[in-house]
């Protein structure tokens, strides 16, 4: 059996930047074990699989290790594939996820806008287990649906922070977001998820469902610009809509091909 596969760099306007995601269109769902093996073989932070059903697309996301509840950059990549290669003719795509509900992506020239549920976060104590994960101490800590978020004093600390991946991997979450106010944008961040098989994710759209409500409240702004300060860099425009968050970015196609599975 052969399957189509695309590799797309998301949240960037140039190749070899942003976050690469694999996208595999399917006619029907394959066994979960096979989907996980494909994602493991791809060895990217996320592989997205989708099937068309009526006027929507059902979507799932796998890291090299596990299926996850939500992935922003792979959803952006999937929308790019549908708009550019798979003959979706409307300017909006409706996705459905059994884990995250209804998701949409809207196209405006080169800009793609995700509409996702906003995360609900609560402040938690800065425990020794959290401070042991990095070479500097955060000024605040929060817990969202799947991640911890640690807030630091400034952008330079995020740029230069040194993670202890073993200790991060022992935490009972998908991963840890670190963030601070930006110098030229509203906020910056990085994301570490060794629990999910991704030591550092280049650009994490889903993390911005946590980051955007926090920084919207801190800044008093609904519209925010952000950079994820991984070596590949990612650029995002975020809009806080109370119960929803819009996250916008560009994408570029790197590869189109076929994979063979037995």
C-alpha positions, -999 to 999 in steps of 0.1 A, spaced: 0 0 0 13 35 -9 3 67 9 9 103 -2 31 123 22 40 159 23 65 177 45 57 214 52 77 240 72 51 259 93 52 293 109 78 306 85 80 324 52 111 305 41 124 269 38 145 253 65 129 275 93 98 272 114 86 238 123 85 209 98 55 186 99 45 156 79 10 154 65 -6 121 53 -40 122 36 -60 90 42 -92 75 27 -100 58 60 -83 54 94 -55 29 95 -48 10 128 -34 32 155 -3 11 157 5 17 121 -1 55 124 23 56 153 49 36 133 47 60 104 51 90 128 81 73 144 97 66 111 92 102 100 109 113 132 95 148 130 79 166 160 45 158 145 29 138 117 -7 148 109 -32 123 94 -66 133 81 -97 119 63 -124 139 46 -159 134 60 -188 154 45 -177 191 45 -150 187 72 -117 169 77 -111 147 107 -75 151 119 -51 134 143 -15 142 153 13 119 164 48 126 177 75 100 173 63 86 207 26 93 212 -7 107 199 -13 142 212 -45 162 219 -37 192 198 -10 204 174 -9 238 159 19 237 134 8 203 119 -27 217 115 -13 247 97 7 224 75 -24 202 68 -43 233 58 -14 244 35 -15 209 18 -53 211 13 -52 246 -1 -22 240 -24 -22 203 -33 -54 186 -24 -80 208 -42 -97 225 -13 -113 255 -31 -129 274 -2 -110 300 19 -118 282 52 -112 246 63 -132 229 91 -113 203 110 -127 180 137 -106 163 164 -120 138 188 -96 152 214 -100 189 208 -133 195 190 -139 219 162 -109 237 147 -108 260 117 -81 274 94 -88 305 73 -67 316 43 -59 352 35 -33 353 7 -2 337 23 -14 340 58 -32 310 75 -51 316 107 -59 288 131 -89 291 154 -84 270 185 -99 267 220 -81 289 245 -63 270 273 -74 275 309 -44 280 331 -40 282 369 -10 296 388 9 269 408 38 271 433 73 272 419 84 238 432 118 223 434 109 199 407 103 228 383 133 249 393 155 218 388 146 217 351 165 248 341 196 268 350 176 298 362 145 303 383 112 315 369 92 343 385 59 325 380 46 290 371 13 279 356 -4 246 347 -26 243 316 -45 214 301 -13 195 290 17 217 298 35 237 325 43 273 316 72 291 334 75 328 332 110 345 333 123 380 336 134 388 301 140 376 265 177 369 270 169 343 296 147 325 272 173 327 244 201 313 266 182 290 290 197 255 295 172 227 300 177 195 319 158 172 296 159 143 319 142 162 347 117 178 323 109 144 310 100 132 345 72 158 349 36 146 346 28 168 315 32 169 278 60 194 281 72 228 295 67 262 279 92 289 290 83 325 282 91 362 288 82 396 275 98 403 241 120 431 231 106 436 196 75 415 199 50 411 227 63 378 240 88 351 232 89 314 242 105 280 238 90 246 243 106 214 256 87 181 254 110 151 259 80 132 274 65 132 238 98 124 220 105 160 211 134 175 232 128 210 218 99 218 195 109 244 169 75 262 169 45 250 190 12 264 178 -8 247 205 14 263 232 2 296 221 -33 287 232 -17 289 267 6 318 260 -19 341 243 -44 343 272 -16 350 297 1 377 277 -32 393 267 -41 397 303 -6 410 313 -4 435 284 -40 445 281 -38 437 243 -60 414 223 -36 412 193 -1 401 200 30 392 180 53 364 191 85 346 183 94 311 194 132 313 200 142 278 188 172 276 165 148 274 135 127 304 148 90 307 143 68 338 139 32 340 150 4 365 152 -20 358 180 -55 371 187 -72 365 220 -110 359 216 -117 349 252 -128 313 248 -109 309 215 -75 319 202 -65 328 166 -29 320 157 -16 331 123 15 322 103 28 313 69 41 279 56 63 266 28 63 232 11 96 212 13 86 177 0 59 158 -17 62 120 -21 49 85 -14 55 61 15 51 23 12 35 4 41 27 -33 43 
